[in-house]
Every structure is written in C-alpha cells, then in structure tokens.
C-alpha cells in the first residue's frame, strides 16, 4: 500500500521538488550532440595533410627528439641532425631514411614527415 507521497512530503510537509523546476545543467549535457556534430564536420577527406612531398633520393635532416649531452645547455645543442637520404616512401607521411655514408641495413629508420626537413647544402 502506498500513500503516493514522498518521505519529504510526509515528514517535512514540503515538496522535494523546486518551486520553479528547471532542468539542472551538468557538464555533460549536450556533449553527445557536440561530439556527433564534430565527427560529421571532420571527415577523412577534410583532414588530409598538405605537407611537403619527399621523394626517394632526397637529402633531409631529422629533428632531434632526445638530446644526449646533458653537460651542455639544451639550447646550445643541435636541433637537427643529418643529412639522411630518403630510401623509400612507406605510406601517408612516413618514410624510410638512412644516414648518408652508412652502408649497414640496420641504420634504416622509419620516420614521419613532421620530423623531417629538406637538406640544403650551404655554399660559402
């Protein structure tokens, strides 16, 4: 058997609802729609990179990600190393590179184009 009243109404003689009941806003309201709209806006074709095109045989420099010499200030250490030679275009913006002058197969690395820039030989 039920009275149809909430415990707050029975004990406190008051409603357990706000007078001007408005939906409570939480941080997640509308998030699902926002994600869905964002996914629709950015399709695979829209996000394709318009980066530099490198060809096998091109000379490039590779960005130094981890500096080895801790005795010297990082700002005094080189940020690019090389030159390297593009051996093969693998897929997308990924290339196989090898240091110029090295003959071993183990020196071949897979590198993303974001970490490469074309090598321009300085002439003095």
ABEGO torsion letter per residue (X at the ends): XBAGBBAAAAAAGBBABBABBBBBBBAABGAAAAAAAAAAABBAAAABBABBBBBBGBBBBBBBABBABAABBAAABBABBOBBBBABBABEABBBBBBBGBABAAABBBBBAAABBBBBBBBX
